[in-house]
Amino acid sequence: MRIVITGASGFLGRLLAERLLHTRTFAGGPITRLVLADRVVAPEMPQASGALVEWVHGDLIDRVEAVFAEPVDVLFHLAAAVSAECEADFDLGMRSNVDSTRTVLEAAKGQSVAGGPVARVVFASSLAVYGSHPALPLPPVISETTLPVPRSSYGTQKLMCEHLIADLSRRGFIDGRVARLMTVAVRPGPPNAAASGFLSGIIREPLAGLPAICPVDAGLKVALSSPRRTVRGIIRVAEAERGTGLGRLDSPLPVNLPALTVSVADMLATLRQVAGDTAADLVTVAPDPAVEAIVGSWPAVFDNRRAAALALQPDPSFLAVVREYLADHPEAVIVGSE
Ligand SMILES: NC(=O)c1ccc[n+]([C@@H]2O[C@H](COP(=O)([O-])OP(=O)(O)OC[C@H]3O[C@@H](n4cnc5c(N)ncnc54)[C@H](O)[C@@H]3O)[C@@H](O)[C@H]2O)c1
């Protein structure tokens, strides 16, 4: 099986690559080739050397022929520009998120039309497809049947791609699957340009002894998922057989990956519990209307039943999420923990 990950040098792409290189199987079959595509060269990914792995560097639009130089069985499409970038630069978002996806989908369609395999295309969408509009307020609990009304260019671009994938799947050109990711926290490394980036920063920076700004009111509730559970969810959606019943993907609808609902105040209280007052006092709450407009429009409470049918559960608590970060990134933590 030849498997491709686009955005393989990114946060989740790297974790997904590491996971697949660890198991070396997909849906019970052996992975014979793992193609890692990204315009950025990952600084270090020790497992990603060796005969199994092939790197395709460069912008996806320019390098799609290399990605499809041999038949693609499964393509995890993670390459994207993040929310605040897309809000700041409309054209960049359209190119990175819509044009790139369209290019990949055209190549996958070309492969099956030419008699090659129908590629399984797994798209990392986002909870940002949902948004509350005064004329169409969100219900208190969101499910896959809730009408997505995005309130950002990023969410709109993700939704456009979802529709395209659904139509190409309906026509039999691809076997498309859409996993809508919650905000993934705690993200290691330097801050990124996602509007939700502070949801990692308010934990990660104080744990490293650094100050952090919380740009929203602490009463805001958010929907989170840990990196490990998110990657597990993406793989589960990818591997599931279609059909009805437990463990099967039973309709063309996307899957909202399971959400842990937590308020920012609860997150800060967990930080105080884990790392003490000195670390927690490094966070300054200073609401920024631009960030609040994006992150505040996203829903926080999800009906996780469709994910549960695939044996996916939300993180048990935010404390568990922080402990996972401490265990996975001891090098990034300088403050004492409980
Ligand atoms: N991390 C989250 O909280 C979150 C939440 C919801 C959805 N998602 C989605 O999950 C996916 C992965 O997220 P992430 O946090 O790993 O993002 P990331 O920014 O860490 O990684 C994205 C990678 O894609 C690459 N890339 C972007 N455009 C490209 C292009 N045109 N050609 C080649 N490479 C390109 C970037 O170089 C980067 O390495 C994205 O599609 C994102 O929208 C993430």
The ligand as an SDF file (V2000), in Angstrom:
LIG
                    3D

 44 48  0  0  0  0  0  0  0  0999 V2000
   -4.0400   21.7010   14.9790 N   0  0  0  0  0  0  0  0  0  0  0  0
   -5.3360   21.9820   15.1420 C   0  0  0  0  0  0  0  0  0  0  0  0
   -5.7650   22.4010   16.2390 O   0  0  0  0  0  0  0  0  0  0  0  0
   -6.3000   21.7350   14.0180 C   0  0  0  0  0  0  0  0  0  0  0  0
   -7.6740   21.9030   14.2650 C   0  0  0  0  0  0  0  0  0  0  0  0
   -8.5690   21.7040   13.2310 C   0  0  0  0  0  0  0  0  0  0  0  0
   -8.1080   21.3330   11.9710 C   0  0  0  0  0  0  0  0  0  0  0  0
   -6.7770   21.1930   11.7570 N   0  0  0  0  0  0  0  0  0  0  0  0
   -6.3110   20.8250   10.4190 C   0  0  0  0  0  0  0  0  0  0  0  0
   -5.4140   19.7290   10.5230 O   0  0  0  0  0  0  0  0  0  0  0  0
   -4.3930   19.8420    9.5280 C   0  0  0  0  0  0  0  0  0  0  0  0
   -3.0230   19.7780   10.1760 C   0  0  0  0  0  0  0  0  0  0  0  0
   -2.9270   20.8060   11.1470 O   0  0  0  0  0  0  0  0  0  0  0  0
   -1.5470   21.1480   11.8570 P   0  0  0  0  0  0  0  0  0  0  0  0
   -1.8830   21.7590   13.1550 O   0  0  0  0  0  0  0  0  0  0  0  0
   -0.6530   19.9960   11.7750 O   0  0  0  0  0  0  0  0  0  0  0  0
   -1.0240   22.3090   10.8880 O   0  0  0  0  0  0  0  0  0  0  0  0
    0.4890   22.8060   10.6690 P   0  0  0  0  0  0  0  0  0  0  0  0
    0.3980   24.2480   10.2690 O   0  0  0  0  0  0  0  0  0  0  0  0
    1.3420   22.4480   11.8280 O   0  0  0  0  0  0  0  0  0  0  0  0
    0.9770   21.9430    9.4370 O   0  0  0  0  0  0  0  0  0  0  0  0
    0.5140   22.1670    8.1360 C   0  0  0  0  0  0  0  0  0  0  0  0
    1.6350   21.7830    7.1930 C   0  0  0  0  0  0  0  0  0  0  0  0
    1.1390   21.9230    5.8530 O   0  0  0  0  0  0  0  0  0  0  0  0
    2.1790   22.4430    5.0610 C   0  0  0  0  0  0  0  0  0  0  0  0
    1.5750   23.1130    3.9090 N   0  0  0  0  0  0  0  0  0  0  0  0
    0.6320   24.0780    3.9410 C   0  0  0  0  0  0  0  0  0  0  0  0
    0.3140   24.4370    2.7060 N   0  0  0  0  0  0  0  0  0  0  0  0
    1.0730   23.6810    1.8630 C   0  0  0  0  0  0  0  0  0  0  0  0
    1.1970   23.5940    0.4690 C   0  0  0  0  0  0  0  0  0  0  0  0
    0.4650   24.3660   -0.3340 N   0  0  0  0  0  0  0  0  0  0  0  0
    2.0640   22.7130   -0.0550 N   0  0  0  0  0  0  0  0  0  0  0  0
    2.8130   21.9120    0.7580 C   0  0  0  0  0  0  0  0  0  0  0  0
    2.7310   21.9440    2.1010 N   0  0  0  0  0  0  0  0  0  0  0  0
    1.8750   22.8140    2.6480 C   0  0  0  0  0  0  0  0  0  0  0  0
    2.9240   23.4050    5.9720 C   0  0  0  0  0  0  0  0  0  0  0  0
    4.2660   23.6190    5.5240 O   0  0  0  0  0  0  0  0  0  0  0  0
    2.8590   22.6880    7.3070 C   0  0  0  0  0  0  0  0  0  0  0  0
    4.0200   21.8920    7.5390 O   0  0  0  0  0  0  0  0  0  0  0  0
   -4.6700   21.1490    8.7850 C   0  0  0  0  0  0  0  0  0  0  0  0
   -5.4100   20.8520    7.6290 O   0  0  0  0  0  0  0  0  0  0  0  0
   -5.5150   21.9330    9.7520 C   0  0  0  0  0  0  0  0  0  0  0  0
   -6.3630   22.8540    9.0830 O   0  0  0  0  0  0  0  0  0  0  0  0
   -5.8620   21.3790   12.7570 C   0  0  0  0  0  0  0  0  0  0  0  0
  1  2  1  0
  2  3  2  0
  2  4  1  0
  4  5  1  0
  4 44  2  0
  5  6  2  0
  6  7  1  0
  7  8  2  0
  8  9  1  0
  8 44  1  0
  9 10  1  0
  9 42  1  0
 10 11  1  0
 11 12  1  0
 11 40  1  0
 12 13  1  0
 13 14  1  0
 14 15  2  0
 14 16  1  0
 14 17  1  0
 17 18  1  0
 18 19  2  0
 18 20  1  0
 18 21  1  0
 21 22  1  0
 22 23  1  0
 23 24  1  0
 23 38  1  0
 24 25  1  0
 25 26  1  0
 25 36  1  0
 26 27  1  0
 26 35  1  0
 27 28  2  0
 28 29  1  0
 29 30  1  0
 29 35  2  0
 30 31  1  0
 30 32  2  0
 32 33  1  0
 33 34  2  0
 34 35  1  0
 36 37  1  0
 36 38  1  0
 38 39  1  0
 40 41  1  0
 40 42  1  0
 42 43  1  0
M  CHG  2   8   1  16  -1
M  END
$$$$
